[in-house]
């Protein structure tokens, strides 16, 4: 039990290569840590099934654990249930804002605007204004949308709800 606690704390050191301010713990992709005969198994769920950062994340998890004496590391990917932004930590959402990325809304009102629905008002992470405009459904990565604040005129990414 103590070893799994140690591994959880080591996983705090592993960051998302696309959003380096977030650890894999903040992101909520670590589903479990198990020890079997002294060897760790880390269970992960990607934010998207085709997320290009997952290979780097797996490698960084493995390297971090190897540096701390763990060997024969098993990393298991689980796709169901699918990852959701609800799994992100509150600390992680605060880190996103401080980094200049609008965090996902706690309870999305409109995730898929339609003919009669406007897109959800997203607060600018720089000035806090909700007077923002969607520029592109895809921002710097597929999991983010690009917005512009109409008050401070700064562009920013929004971590999409899903």
SVG drawing of the C-alpha trace seen along z (x, -y; Angstrom):
<svg xmlns="http://www.w3.org/2000/svg" viewBox="-33 -45 50 56">
<polyline fill="none" stroke="black" stroke-width="0.4" points="0.0,0.0 2.8,-2.4 4.5,-1.7 1.4,-2.6 1.3,-5.9 4.9,-6.6 4.1,-5.8 1.1,-8.2 3.4,-10.9 5.9,-10.2 3.2,-10.4 2.7,-14.1 6.1,-14.7 5.0,-13.4 3.6,-16.3 1.5,-16.4 3.8,-17.2 1.0,-19.3 0.2,-21.2 3.3,-21.0 1.8,-22.8 -0.4,-19.8 0.7,-16.5 -0.9,-13.3 -2.6,-13.3 -4.0,-16.8 -5.2,-15.7 -7.0,-12.7 -5.7,-10.1 -4.3,-7.8 -7.0,-5.3 -5.1,-3.1 -1.8,-2.0 -1.3,1.7 1.7,3.6 2.3,7.2 5.3,9.0 7.1,5.7 6.4,4.4 4.0,1.6 1.1,1.5 -0.2,-1.9 -3.6,-2.1 -4.2,-5.1 -7.1,-6.5 -6.2,-8.9 -8.0,-12.2 -8.8,-11.2 -8.4,-7.7 -6.0,-9.1 -4.2,-11.5 -0.7,-11.9 0.8,-12.8 0.0,-9.4 3.2,-7.7 5.3,-10.4 3.3,-10.2 3.8,-6.4 7.5,-6.9 7.7,-9.7 5.8,-7.5 8.2,-4.6 11.3,-6.9 10.2,-8.5 9.5,-5.1 12.8,-3.7 14.7,-6.7 13.2,-5.8 14.2,-2.1 11.1,-0.5 11.5,2.1 9.3,4.3 6.7,1.5 3.4,2.4 1.3,-0.5 -2.2,0.6 -4.4,-1.6 -8.2,-1.5 -10.5,-3.2 -13.8,-2.6 -15.2,-4.5 -14.0,-7.3 -12.0,-10.1 -14.0,-13.2 -12.9,-16.6 -14.8,-15.9 -11.7,-13.7 -9.4,-16.8 -8.5,-18.0 -9.6,-21.4 -5.9,-22.1 -5.3,-21.3 -8.1,-23.6 -6.5,-26.4 -3.1,-25.7 -4.7,-25.9 -6.1,-29.3 -2.8,-30.6 -1.1,-29.2 -3.5,-31.1 -5.8,-28.3 -9.5,-28.5 -10.4,-25.3 -13.4,-23.2 -16.6,-24.5 -17.7,-22.6 -21.1,-21.7 -21.2,-22.4 -24.5,-24.1 -23.9,-23.8 -21.2,-21.4 -22.6,-21.1 -24.3,-24.3 -26.9,-23.8 -29.2,-25.9 -30.9,-27.6 -28.1,-27.4 -25.1,-29.7 -21.8,-28.4 -21.2,-28.5 -19.7,-31.7 -16.1,-31.0 -14.3,-33.3 -11.0,-34.7 -8.2,-33.3 -6.3,-36.6 -9.0,-39.2 -12.0,-37.1 -14.3,-38.6 -17.1,-36.4 -17.2,-38.7 -15.3,-36.1 -15.7,-34.6 -14.9,-31.2 -12.3,-31.4 -11.8,-27.8 -13.1,-24.5 -9.4,-23.3 -6.8,-25.2 -3.1,-24.3 -4.2,-20.7 -7.4,-18.7 -8.6,-18.8 -8.7,-22.6 -10.7,-25.3 -9.3,-28.7 -11.1,-31.8 -10.5,-35.5 -11.4,-37.9 -13.3,-40.9 -12.3,-43.0 -8.5,-42.5 -8.2,-41.3 -6.0,-38.3 -6.5,-34.9 -6.6,-31.9 -7.2,-28.2 -10.2,-26.6 -9.9,-23.0 -13.0,-21.5 -15.7,-19.8 -16.1,-16.1"/>
</svg>
